[in-house]
Amino acid sequence: MALHKGPEKHEARTVSVNPFFGEANPVGGMTEAPPTHRLPDAPLPPSTAYQLVHDELMLDGNSRLNLATFVTTWMEPQAGVLMAECRDKNMIDKDEYPRTAELERRCVAMLADLWNAPDPSTAVGCSTTGSSEACMLAGMALKRRWAKRNADRYPGTRPNLVMGVNVQVCWEKFCNFWEVDARLVPMEGDRFHLDPQAAVALCDENTIGVVGILGSTFDGSYEPIAELCGALDGLQEVTGLDVPVHVDAASGGMVAPFLDEDLVWDFRLPRVASINTSGHKYGLVYPGVGWALWRDREALPEELVFRVNYLGGDMPTFALNFSRPGAQVVAQYYTFLRLGREGYRAVQQSTRDVATSLAGKIEALGDFRLLTRGDELPVFALTTAEGVTAYDVFDVSRRLRESGWLVPAYTFPAHREDLSVLRVVCRNGFSHDLADLFVADLTRLLPELRRQPRPLTHDKGAATSFHH
């Protein structure tokens, strides 16, 4: 959550109120305009308060045209109704809302089956507010398991976690908050994610685990999870070190099971101890809901699970927060029930088809070079072609924003800081028709961009930003 500071000095300005919005107060006058940075002295009529907030939000971008976000921006009306019916239910209060708790349990069981847990009945898992919380929980379990195995040396020894430099920022947060050294495998050449052998080279007796990403947020590519596990098997044979793997499948966990069934990345690999996904990404649910699963009870140390009875009952819970609405969990169950395997396969295939088609049309313009093509995650990254000097990706991002399209431009991390790219995320609801409109707007802009004397977006950080 972003941190916000108050105004530098007292803000005396008020919110402008259209006279049409005003309603007669008891003495017959119009409603006074409320202040912007302090609580108003008196209440407003609900219709006036609604219209003020509604009008302010008009300046937000159109979420359907946001090609930066992975987050679901469209659901069926029936899902919206269910969410409205459940937004007042507290997920932590499982004794008071037992059916909501049961739907959560069913979702965990469905994911355990989808991800090929050896015995879905013994797999354990929970819903979270998103993949960031799920990753924190998985990292905590990895650290606690390592600490128990190394009780003679811990806490005097600092543990480490191995991962690619392309990981989502939540893993950097985990390492910072839980005092774990982050050992990052850098990008090299045209390899934009983790290399198994390079990861193994960073492992030692203090490594709590290795994180593999099923769908990098930088370019949409899958990391080679099976190769990573094989390399760690080899390490164990030589050194005896048994290093577990966590698969951050924030996006790919809800794509690969339906479109890449022959890809082995999940609990079929004995070294995979835990997996997370975002229900609010390709799980097709509005934000925010995520899921964390462990292959069995041994993978999740019992002492991390809390039991409270002051809400009634004695339900186990594993979470960083406490209260949160049950609406998103109910919406996830609705979507699982509504689509089934064949429905998910159809939706994800359609989304991938849009991504690969759009990538091909952009490549055909001749001004861009594709780094990925949307044939793993329905996400692709591109940069300007060799010889294009009049503009850069930051100029393209800035000009597309004028037409309502939000496309992030950013530089890659360590060892490839020289590479600046655009990334396009295709989601359910971004149709072939919308993709054609996007190409038309991009094509219309190119002649003007080509006539520039040089790239014009001086403040690269303000032009756009990197969105996961």
N, C-alpha and C positions, 0 to 999 in steps of 0.2 A: 504494500500500500504506500502510495506517495506521501512524503512529508510536506506539510504546507506551513508557511509562516504567515502571520497576520500582516496587515498593511503596515508600511513604514511609519505612518502617522495616522491619527484618528480619521477614519473615513466617514465624512459627513454626508456623502452623496446618498440619495434615495433611489429606489427602483421606480422607474417611470411607469405610471399606470394610465392606460388608455381610458378615457372617461366611460367608454362603453362597458369596461370591466367592472366599474364601481357599482356597488349596491347601496341602497339607502340604509343608513344607520338609524338607530332609534330616534334621532332628532332630525332626520331628513336629509343630512348632508351626504356627500360622496365619500367613499373610503379614502383615507390618507395614504400617500405612498409610503411603503415601509422602508427602513434603512437597509443597507446591503451587508454591513459587517457587525451588526449587533441585533439582538432580539428586538422585534417591535414591541411597543408598549401594550398594544391591544391586539386581539385576534382579528384575522381577516375572514371574510366569508369564504367557504371552500371553493366556490367557482372562481373567485378572484385569485386566490392563492394558486389554484391549478393553472390558470391562464398565464400568470406571471412566470411560473416555472417552465411551463410549456414553451413560451415564447423565447425564453433564455436558451433552451436546449435546441432551438432551431439552428443555431450556429454550429452545432456538432456536425461532424461528417456523417454521410449516409453509410450505415454499417454494411449494407449490401454491396457497396462499391469499395469497401475496405479490403484491398488485396494484401494488406500487411498482416492481418490477424488470422490466427488459426481457429479462433473461437467461433462457435456456431452462431449464425445471425438470422436463422429462420427455422421455425418449427410449425407444426400444424396447429390450427386453432384449438383442437381438442387437448393438446398438450398444455397450451396456455391456460385453459380452463382448469385442468387438474392442478397445475402449479398454483393458480390463484386459490384453489380450495385447500392447499396444503402449506401455504407460506406462513401460516401462524403456528404450525406444528414444529416443536423443537426436536431436532434429530437426537439430541442427547437423552431426551426423556423417553426412553424405550419402553418403560413400564406403562406410561400413560398413553402412548401411541404404538401399541404392539403391532398393528398391521403395517405401519410405516417401517418399523424395525424389521418385520418379516420381508417386506419388499427389498430392503437393503440386503438382507441375508440371501435372498434369491438372486440378486444381481451378482453378488460375490460368487455364488455357486455357478452361475452361468459363465462368468469370466474364467473361473477355474477350469471349467470344461472346455471353453473356447481356447484357452492357452495350454491345454494338454497337461494339466497337473497329473502326476502319477496316480493319485487317488483324490479326486475332487472333494470327497467327503472329509478329508483331513487337511485340505488346504485352508488357510485362514486369510482373512482380508477385511477391509473396511472401506467405507466411503470417506472422502476428504473434501476439502473446499476446492481442490484442483491438484494438478500434478506437482506443484511446488511443495505443498504440504505432504503429498504422498512420498516424494523423494526425501524429504526431511525424515519421515518415519522410517523409510527403508534404510537411510544412512545411519539413523540411531540404532537400528537392529544390527547392522553390520558392525558398528563400533562396539556395542555391548557384547556381541558374540566374541569379537577379537579380545576385548578386555577380560572376559571370563577365561579364555584360553591362555592369556598371558598375565594372570593375576600376580605372578611373582615379579613382573617387571612394570606393570601399570599401577598407578598413574605416573610413575617416574619417567616413562618412555612415551614420546608423542607419536600417535598413529598417523598413517597417511592413507589417502584414497587416490587411485590412479584412474584417469579419464582423459578423453580428448579435449583439446583446447576449445572445441566447438560445443561443449556442453552448455545447457541452459543456465542462466545466472543463478538459479536456485541452488545448484551444486556448489557454487562459490560461496553462497550464503551459508549452506550447511557447514562447509569446512571452516568458515569464519566463526559461526555461532557455536559450533561444537568442538572447536579447537582440534582440527584435523588438518594435517598438511595436504594441500592439493598438489598432486604430481600430474602435470599436464603433458600429454603427447602433442607436440606442435604439428601444424599442417606442413606439408612438404610438396612442392611442385603442384601437380594436379590432384594430389590426395588431400581432400578437405575434411577428413575425419580421422578417427583413431586407427592406428596400425597395430595389429595384434602383437607382433614381435617387439615393437617399440614399447608397447604397454607392459609386456612381460619384463622387459629390461629395467623398468622402473619399480618392479615389485620386490619387496623384501619381507623379513619377518614381522615388520610393523605395518604391513598393508592390510587394511580391513576389508578391501574388496576392489573390484574394477567395475566401472560403470560403462556399459555399452548402450549406444543410442540407436533405437530403431526409428530412424527418421530425423536427421539433423535439421535443426531450425535454420541453419545457415543456407542450406541448398536442397533440402528434401531427400538426401541420400540415406540409405540404410547402412549402418556399420555392420561389419561381418561378425556377428555374434558367435556363430558356430566356430569360425576360425579362432576367435578370441578364446573360447572355451578350450579348444584343442591345444592352443599354445600354452594355456595355464595347466592343462593336463600334463604336457611335457615338462613344465617347470616343476610340478609336483613329483614326477618320476625322478627327476635329477636331484632336487633339493629337499623334497618332503614338504614344501610349503603348499598348503591347501587354501587357495585364495578364491573366495566366492565371487560371483558375478551378479550385479543388479542390472536389469534391463530397463532403461528409461524409454518406455514405449508410449510416451505422451500422445503421439499422433499415430505411429505405425501399429500400435497394439490394437487399433480398431480398423486398420486397413489390411495389413498382411494376412490375418486369418481368413479373409474373404477373397482376396485377389492374388495372394502369393502362398497358396496352401502348401507348396513343396518346400518353401523356405523354412529351415529349422532354426528357430531363434528363441523359443519359449521354454517351458518346463520339460520339454523332451530332452533338453540338455541338462544332465544331472548337476552341473556346476551352477546353473541359474538358481539362485536362492530366492529372488523376489523380482516382481515386475510391477510397474505402475503405468497407468494410462489416464488421459483426460477425457472424462465423459463429455465435457463441454467443447471438445475439439471434434475429432472424427467419430466420437461416440454420439454426436448429433443432438446434444442437449444444450440449452442455454446455460451460460455460466452461473454459478461455479460449482462443478462437481468433478472429483477425480476418484481414482481407485488405486489401492495398494494391496497386493496379494503376495503371500509367502507360500512356497511349495508345500510346507508342512509346519506343524506346530514347533518343531525343533528350530526352524529358521527364525522364529520370532520369540526372543526370550520372554518368558512368562512375567518377569519382574517389570517389564515395560507396560504391561496391561494393567489398567486401573479398574477398580470396582467401587462404585458409590451406591449408597442406598437411600440418600436423603431426598431423592426424587421418587422413591418407591422402587421396589424390586432390587435386583442385584445383577445388573447387566455389565459385562466387561466392555471396556472402551479403550481405544488407542488413538489418540488425536492430540494435536497441539492446541487446538481451541476447544471451547466447550459448546456454547449454544450456537446453533445455525439452523436455518429452515430445512424442513424435509422436502420442499417442493422439487428441488433438482433431482433428488434420489427417486422420487415418484416419477418424475419425467423420464429418468433413465430406464426405469422398469417399463413404463409405457412404450418407450421406443424399442426396447428389446422385444416386448410382446408384439408390438405393431409390425415390426419389420422381419424379425426372425433372420436366419442365416441368408436366405435367398434375397430378402429385402435389402439387407445391408450390402450384400454382394452387388445388387443392381445399382444402389445409390453410389457406392464407392467406385464402381466401374465407370459409371456416368461421369463422376467427378474427375477420375483419371483421364478419361477420354477428352474432356474439356481441356485439361492441363496439357496433354501431349499435343493436341490439335493447336492450341493457342501458342505453345512454344514453337511449333513448326512454322506458323504464320509469322511470328516475330522474327524468326531466323531468316525467313524468306525476304524480309525487308532489306537485308544486306548490311544494316548498320550495327548489328549486334552479334555477339558470340555467346552461345549457350554453354553454361557449365554443367547443368543438368537439364533433363527433358520432361520431368513430371511423371516418369514411368515407375517410380517407387512411391514415395508420397506424391500426391497430386500437387506438387510444389516444384518450381524450377527457378534457377538463378541464372542471370545473364549479365554480361558486361558489354561495353562498346567494342566494336570490331577494331582490329588493327588498322591504323590509318585514319580513324575518326579522331580528329583533334579539335574541332570547333566546339564540341560540347562533351560533357561527361554524364555519368549516371545521375549525379545530383541535379543537373539541369533537367534531365528527363523527368525525374521524380517531381521537381518543383512545377514544371509545366503541366504534367498530368493532373496535379492537384487542382489546377485551374478549371479542369473539367469534372472535378468531383472524385477522381480516382486517387486512392491512397496507396502508393507503392513505395515501400521503404528502399532507400539507398544507403549503403553502409560499407565500411572497409572490413576485410577479413582480419582475424587476429594474428598472433605471433607467427613469424616466418612468411606470412603472406599479406602483410599490411599494405603491400603495393597494389593489391587487387581490390577494386571498388565494384560493387555489384548492385543490381536490382533483384528483388525477389518477389515472385508472384505466387500467392497462395490461392488455390482454387478450392472452394467449399461447396457443399450442397446448397443450391440456390443461385450459384454463379453458373448460368446456363451458357450454351453455345451462342445464343443470341446476345447475351451481355458480353461474352468474349469477343464477338464480332464488333460490337460497339467500341470495346476497348481498343482493338486493333485499328479501327477507323479513326479514333481520336489520336492514337499514337502516330498513325500515318500522316494525319493532317498537321501534326506538330513538326515532323521531321524537316520539311523544307526551311522552316524558320530557324530551327536549331542548326542546320547545316550552314546557314548564312552568318552565324555568330562569328566574331573575330577570334573568340577563345571561350573556354568554359566561364560562365558568369556567376555561378553560385559560389560566392566567396566563403560564406560561413557554412561549412559542410554540416556541422552539427545541428544548425537551425533549419537546414533544408528539409530534413526528415530524420527519422531515427529508426533504430533496429527494433523490431517487434517480434516477440516470440509467439 
